Amino acid sequence: MEKLSYETQLAKLTLVADKKYLPLTMDFIQDIAVVVGLPKEDAQKLELIVEEACLNVIEHAFDEEEKGNFEIIIIRKPGQLVISIRDKGLPFDFHKIKPGENSGLGMVLMKAFADEINFVNLGREGKEVVFVKNLPYKNITEFEEVQEEKKEAPSDKKEVDLTYRLMTADDAVPMARCMYRSYGYSYGNDFVYYPEKVQELIKSKLLHSCVVLNPEGELIGHLAMMLDSPDAKIGETGIAVVDPRYRGHGIFKKTKLFLVDYARKRNMAGIYSEAVAVHPYTQKGNISLGAHETGFLIGFTPATMFFKKIEKQQRTKRQTTILFYLKLKDEEQKKVYLPFHHKAMISKIYEMSGLNRKIEKATEQKILQNIDERSHVDVKVQTEPGRAFMRVSQFGKDIVELISFRLHELCLQKIDCIYVDLPLCHPMTQQICAPLEMKGFFFAGIIPEMFDGDVLRLQYLNNVDIDFEKVTVVSDFGKELFDYVVKAHERDLYV
């Protein structure tokens, strides 16, 4: 396979904002998609939503007398085809949209064939809609099967000689088989079942994994650290798997220790992880390494995910995920503006995680110095798991109205779980948390060092039924934080 860089720009088109040029352009995009690897039928579906986004730019981004233009950028990323539509036309103005009208986001989502859709404000550079489509590769079942002898699980009392090392591209197929033994085909990040996708991520330095081999050289454990870019200072660990035959041998903790040491050598600031609340094993491993809970994402994981030989039956409700953070090095003190009613809990999260923060009070003068007329809220939608994330990239006087507008659109599209991330370095976050909670959002937790600073994450459940009795929480502080989140959700139900 050809070695790919982090991303490759395949084409960049600058078009006059005129419908008559769209048919030829869409044919070109469809042809590129086919060449990259999408089946013809899938390329046609992708073309439809790209055309919808382009029409929205042509019809709404420029005044009638204005001769505007826009760009279409086609990018090849590891395992993905990315299509970006950018314009420097009129800023998005939701105030002009009457009730019942569509802003463009809804129409695109209704026709969505993309695996991920991002709506991004670029400030002086305009705005952008991005479609991400995962490329098809051979599923693990399509690889030549290797006959494996049935081996008994090693005795818990017997010391097992295991090897821990960095994953290479050659480990992709064995890793996929290990995932199947533990999760079947229910794991949320489905790229793990496509070895060629995993190989691209490794070669692009976006995926750094620890794998575990038994004395026979069989891969029986895996833990990944995923990066947003090859030089990222924060990593997210996940895709933790241990062959059911080898559970109970402390493998998860050792893989995490391996990656913690590896991240420290790379001079990284910290590591995130998302632990399921279905069983205690991943939580215990994180806690034993010094990581602490920073939040609970209620209903984050689709109900389709299950664990072979742990759960006796398929779950029918979405599952809760626990956020953990492990600080890897000391840092300079940072100022944060905490909402008054969450100040005690967030302060305790900081204390538990050993984070050096100075709590400031948001005065009216500070707010006015840091606020614009218009707000910018970027939206990222993950279509398959039914999740959406709103990120405030610029505070304006209309911030609560804009978030409410986007929330309404996402609810109409039946997105189950909706999150909004508010920068704690901005004084406005202290003021708008309560008004957003009046709209139905409730406390989820904080994520340190996200977007070059801590964020307060609020969450919204769109008619999602949660069985809180099925949530497993290990530590005393975790239970305290979980109770806090549940009570916040209960208060929201009576708003």
N, C-alpha and C positions, 0 to 999 in steps of 0.2 A: 504494500500500500504506500502511496506517495505520502511523504511526511508533510503535514500541514502546519502552518503557523497558527497563532491564536485566532486570527480571522483574515479572510482574503476578500477584498472587494472585487466582485466579478464584473459589475457594470454600474455606471452612474449616468442617468438620463436627466436632462433639464428640458422641461416641456412648457410650452405656452399653455395657459389655463383655458383651454378650448376643447370641448368634447370631441371634435372631429379627429383629433390626433390619438384618441384612446384606443380604438380597435387595433391599429398597427402596434401600439405600445404593448397592449395586453397579449397579442400574439408573441411578441418578443419575450415577455416575462414567462409565458407558458413554455416556450421553447427552452429557455434557460433552466426552468425548473425540471424539465424532462432530462436535459443533459446532465444536470447535477445528480439526478437519481430518483425523482418523484415519478410514479406511474402516471400515464397520460390522464387518467380520470382524476387523480388527486391534483395534478397540475391545473386542470380546468376549474376545479373547485377553489383552489387558491387564487386563481385569476379573478374569480367573481368577487371575492371580498376585497382584493386589491383595487379592482375597478370601482367598487362602492366607495372606498376611501378616497380615491382620486376624484370621483364625481362630487363628493362632499367638499373637497378643496375647491374645485372649479366653481361650484354653485354658491359657496358661502364664504370663502376666504378673501375675496376681493370685491371692491365696489364695481358697479356696472361699467363705469367709464374707465376703470383701471385695467391696464394691460399687465397682468401678473403672470408669474411662472412658478413652477414648483419642481422639486427633484424627486426622482425615484432611485434609490440606492439598493443594489442587490448584493448581499454579503453571504459568504460561505463561512460558517463557524463549525467547530467540531460537532458532527452529527446533526447539523441544522442548516436550513436555508432561511435567511433573514431578509425581509423586504421592508425598507423604510420609505415613507412618504413624508417629505418635509416641505414646508412653505413659510414664507415671511409675509403672509397676508395679515388680515385683520385678526387681532387677538380673539380667542374664544370668549364670547359674551353670552353667558347663560341667561342674563336678564331679558334678552330679546326673544327668548324662546317661550312661546305660549304653552299653557298646560295641554298635554296631549301630543305636542310636536316632538319630533326626534332631533337630538343634537348631533347625530352621526354615530355616536358611540353605540347606541342601542341597535341601529340598523346593522352595523358591522358585526355586533355580537350575535344577532339573530341569524346571520348568515355564516357565523364563524366556522371555519374549517381549520384555522390555525390552532396550534397547541398553546400558544401564549400570545396575548395582544397587549401592547403597551401604548399608552397615550401620554406623551411627554411634552412639557413646556420647555422651550430652549431659551427663554428670555429674549434678548435682542436678536437672537438667531431664528426666532419664530417658534413653530410648534411641529410636532412629529407624531405619526402613528407608525408603530412597528409590528409586523407580523412575524412570528417565529414558528416554523414548521419543522418538526423532527423528520429527518430523512429515514427511509426504510432500509434496514439492513437485515441480514439473516438472523432470525431468532435462534436461540440456543438449540431448539428442537431440529433445526435444519442442518446443524453441523453433524458430521459423521459421529455416530454414537460410539463410544469406547466401552467395551464390556468391562464392568467393574465387579470384582468379587464382593460378596456380601461380607462385611467385616463387623465384628461385634464391637460395641462401644468399650473403650478402655475402662477398667475398674476405677472407681473414684479413689480407691486406696492406693492405686498404682501410679507412680510418677511417670508422666508421659514426656518423652523427649521431643519437644516441638521447636520449629525454627520460625523466627519472626524476621521479616525483611520487607523492603519496599517492593511494591507491586511493579511488574513490568508488563509490556503489551502481551507477552506470551501467556500471562496469567488470566487473560480476559475470559476464555472459555471455561476453565476450571472454576473461576469465581462465579460465573452465571449458574453453573451446576450447583454450587454451594448455596446460592441464593434460593434456588428451587427447592432444595432439601428442607430449608427452613420456612419459606414463605409460599411455596407453590408459585403461582403466577399473580399473586395478590400484592406484591410490593409496589408502593406508590411511584417511585422513580423507575419507570419501566425500561429506561436505557440499560439497566443492569442485565437485562436478558438479551442484549444485542452486543456481542463481543466487539464488533468493529467500531461501534460508537465509543465503547470504553477505551479502546486502543487509541482513538483520535484524541480523547480527553487527556490521556496520559502523555501522549506525544506533544500536546499543546501546553503542558504544564499547568493545567487547570484542575487536574485530579491527582492527588498524592495519597496512596493507600498503603496500609500495612497489611500483609497477608501472612497467614499462618499455615505451615506445612507440617504434616505428621512424619514419622520416620520413613514411611514409604514414599514421601514426596507428594502426597495428596493434599490439595488445598482444602483446609477445613475451617478457616476463619478469615474474616476481612473487616477492615474498618477504613473508611475513606475520610480524607480532608479535602474539601472542595474550596476553590478560590474563585473570586470574581474576575481576577486578572492574574497573570503569572507572577507579578510582583506585589500582590496584596499583602497587607500586614495583619489581616484578620482572616481566619479560616473557619469553616463550618464542618464539623465532623458528623458523620452519618453513615448510612448503609452498613450498619453493624450486623454481622451475621456470624453465627457459630454453628457448625454442623451439629444437629441434635445428638449425635453419638458422643460429642465431646463437651456437652454442657456440664457445668459444675467444676471446671478445671481452671477458673479464673482467667479465661482467655481474653474476654473483653477488656478487663483492666490492663492486661499486658499490652494489648494492641493500642490502647489509648495512651499508655505511658510511652510507647514507641513513638507515636505521633507528637506527643507533647515535647519530647526531647528533640525530635526532628524540627518542630516549629520554633523552638528556642534557638536552635542553631541557625535558623533562617531569620532570627531577630524579629519574630512576629510578636504583636502586642497581646493577642489573646485568641481563644478558641471558643466558638459557639457549638452547641449541640442541641438537638431536639430529641427528647426521650419520650417514647410512648408511655402512656399511663395505663396500659393494659396489663403489664407485668412489672415487677420491681427490678429486674436484672440490670437493665441499662442505667437506671437511676442509681443503683448501688455502686456501679462501676464509676460513674461520674463523681459521685460524692466522695468515694474513697481516694480520688485523685486531687480533691480540693476544689472541685467545681461546685457552684451553688445555683439554686433556682432563682431565676429572675422574672418568671412569668408563666402563665398557663393559657394556652390557646385552645379554647373550648371548641370541640367539633372540627379541629383542623384537619384530621386525617379521615378520608372517606371510609365508609363502613365496609368496603370490599376488602380491606387489608386484614389478614389474619396470620396467625403464627402456628405452623405445624408442630404438633406434639407439645404445645403450650395451651392453646385454646381447644376446647372440646367441640365447639360449634361456631358456625359463621355468625358474625355480628350483624345486626340490622340497623344500627345507629352509628353516626359519626363518632369518632374517638378523639379524646383530648390529648394534646401534646404539651410536654413540659419544656420550657426554655432553660438551658443551663449556660453559664459563662465561667470560663477559667482564665484568670489573669496570668499572663506569662512574665511580665516585667513591670517594674515601677514606672510611674508616669508623673507628669506635671499636674498640678491641681487644675481642675476645670470648673468653670462656673455653670450652674444649672438653675433653672427656674421651675420649681415644682408646684403643681396645683396644691392649694392649701389642704384640701380634704384627703389627698393621697400622700402628703408630705411624710407622715410617720412611716408608712409602709415602704415608700421608695427609699427613704433614708436608711431603713433597716436592710433593704436589698443591697445598697451601696456598702454598708458596714460589713455585711456577710461576705460580699465579694471582694472586699479589700480595695475598693476604688476610691481614689482621692478626689472628692468633689466639695465645692463651696456653694452652699445654697444661697441664692440671691432673691431679693424681693422685686417683683416687677412693678415699677412705678409708672404712672401715666406718661411721664417724660421719656422713659426708656422705650416704652411701647411705640410712641409717636415717632421716635427717632429710627425705629426699625421696621416700620410698616409702610406698605405702598397702597395705592388705590385699589389695584387688582391683585387677586391671589393667583398663585400657580399651584395646581394640584396634579401630580402625575398619577396615572392609573395603570396598574398592571393586573391583567386578568389571566388566570390559569384555568382554561376551559374544562379540562378533564376532571381535576379534583374539585371543581366548583368553588374556587377561592379568588378573591380580588384584594389588591393592596393599594391604598391611596397614600401617597407621600406628599407632604406639604413642602414644596421647594421654595415658595415665596409667600409670606403672609401679606394679606391685604385686608381692607376693611370689610370685604364681602366673604371672608373665609368660611364662616359657619353656613352661609347660604350656598356657597359653591359645593362644600362637602355634602350638604343635604341634598342638593340637586343630583350629584353623582351617585349618592347612596340610593336615591329613588330609581335612577336608571338601572343600577346593578340589581336591585331587588326585582324590578320588572323582568329582567333577564334570568331570574331564578338562580342567581349566584348564592350559594348557601352561606358562606362565611366571608365577611367583609371586614378589612382591617384598615385603620388609619394610623400613620406614624407621624408624630409631632416632635420636632427637634427641641430637646430640653435646653439647648443653649440659647433659645430665643425667648424673650420675656412674654411674648404673646401666648405661648403654650400654657403659661400659668393661668391665663384669663379665659381661654376658650374651651378648656377641658369640660367644665360643668355644662356650658351650653350644648356641647356635642353629646354629652350624656343625656341631656333632656330630649335629644333626637333618637335615642335608643342605643347609642354606643355604651360600652361599659369597660372597666379597667381590665387589661390583659397583663401588663407588666412593663418592664423596660428592656431595651436591648442596648448594651454598652457599645460604644465605638462604631455604631452603624452610621453610614454616610458622614464619616469624619466627626462624629459626636454621638452622644447618647440620644435615643428616641424613647418617647412614651408611646406605647402601642395601646390603642383602644380597639375593641372588637364589637362586631354586630352579627347576630344570628338571624338569618332570614327564614323564619318559620322552621327552625331546626329543633328537633326533639333530642334532648341530651339526657342520658341516664347517669346522673352524678354518682349513684351508688356503685357503679362499675369502675370508677376511677381509682387506681392504686397509687398512693403517694407514700414514699418511704420515710423521709426525714421529718423531724418536728417542725423545722422552719418551712419545709415544703407544705406540710399540712396547714400551717398558719396562713401561708400565702394562698393556698388553694381555697381555704374557707373565705378569705378576703375577696377573691375573685367571684366565688359563688354568691356571696352576699351582694356584691356589686351587680351581678346579673339579676338577682332577685329584686333589687331596688329598681332596676331598669324595667322589669315586668309591670311595675305599678306606677310608672311615670305617666 
